[in-house]
Amino acid sequence: KAYNKLTEIKKSHSKTLSQQFNEFKKGIKQWSKYLSNDMVIVWNILNTINTQFLYPEMDMNDEDECIQMVRTLKVNTSMHMNDYKWLIKSYNNIMRSCECNFNFLSEDDSILCVTSSPFLGEFTKFNKLINKMMRDKNKKM
């Protein structure tokens, strides 16, 4: 009888843990959906920024610095969305800016592309970027 009672308690406890986990999972999915929706709003705001106007207002050296800031924010924003199309847009924007030649990428853009490329399955470009960054690092030494 004691064994049967213990087995019954274990089953009950197991169901409770399973229910708690399912509730937690549901909450995480809901939170992720809200976060993704908020990031779409952030993305739209970033698309409306006029960098020519903004950089003097932010005491930046030039417009390129402001463009770099917006690119960085877009990559970070797209990483929190539930749809990789946003990350592709950020990644392609950076690659177009250097005409797909890694030698023209700034250090910051290289870091952004290295961060993004594995999520997009761009492993060849990922390896090339890592090699470029290592060469750049060795040149500085």
CORCORUR-V812113 format. One record per backbone hydrogen bond with DSSP energy under -0.5 kcal/mol. NH is the residue of the N-H (numbers start at 0). CO is the residue of the C=O. E is the energy in kcal/mol with one decimal. If there is no record, write none. Layout:
<<NH	CO	E> <NH	CO	E>>
This chain:
<<4	0	-2.4> <5	1	-2.5> <6	2	-2.5> <7	3	-2.2> <8	4	-2.2> <9	5	-2.4> <10	6	-2.2> <11	7	-2.2> <12	8	-2.7> <13	9	-2.7> <14	10	-2.3> <15	11	-2.0> <16	12	-2.4> <17	13	-2.4> <18	14	-2.7> <19	15	-2.6> <20	16	-2.7> <21	17	-2.5> <22	18	-2.3> <23	19	-2.4> <24	20	-3.0> <25	21	-2.2> <26	22	-2.2> <27	23	-2.4> <28	24	-2.4> <29	25	-2.2> <30	26	-2.6> <31	27	-2.8> <32	28	-2.0> <33	29	-2.3> <34	30	-2.8> <35	31	-2.6> <36	32	-2.3> <37	33	-2.3> <38	34	-2.4> <39	35	-1.6> <40	36	-1.4> <41	37	-2.1> <42	38	-2.8> <43	39	-2.4> <44	40	-2.1> <45	41	-2.7> <46	42	-2.0> <47	43	-0.7> <47	44	-1.0> <48	45	-0.9> <50	48	-0.9> <53	49	-2.5> <54	50	-2.1> <56	52	-0.8> <57	53	-1.5> <58	55	-1.3> <59	54	-2.5> <64	61	-0.5> <65	61	-1.1> <66	62	-2.8> <67	63	-2.4> <68	64	-1.8> <69	65	-2.2> <70	66	-2.6> <71	67	-2.5> <72	68	-2.4> <73	69	-2.3> <74	70	-2.4> <75	71	-2.5> <76	72	-2.6> <77	73	-2.9> <78	74	-1.5> <79	76	-1.6> <80	77	-1.2> <85	82	-1.4> <87	83	-2.3> <88	84	-1.9> <89	85	-2.0> <90	86	-2.8> <91	87	-3.1> <92	88	-2.0> <93	89	-1.8> <94	90	-2.4> <95	91	-2.6> <96	92	-1.5> <97	93	-0.9> <98	95	-1.2> <99	94	-3.0> <100	97	-1.7> <101	99	-0.7> <103	100	-2.0> <104	101	-1.4> <109	105	-2.4> <110	106	-2.1> <111	107	-2.3> <112	108	-2.5> <113	109	-2.5> <114	110	-2.2> <115	111	-2.0> <116	112	-3.1> <117	113	-0.7> <118	115	-0.8> <119	115	-1.0> <119	116	-0.6> <120	117	-1.1> <121	116	-2.6> <122	120	-1.4> <125	121	-2.2> <126	122	-2.4> <127	123	-2.2> <128	124	-2.8> <129	125	-2.4> <130	126	-2.4> <131	127	-2.5> <132	128	-2.7> <133	129	-2.3> <134	130	-2.4> <135	131	-2.8> <136	132	-2.3> <137	133	-2.4> <138	134	-2.1> <139	135	-1.4> <140	136	-0.9>>
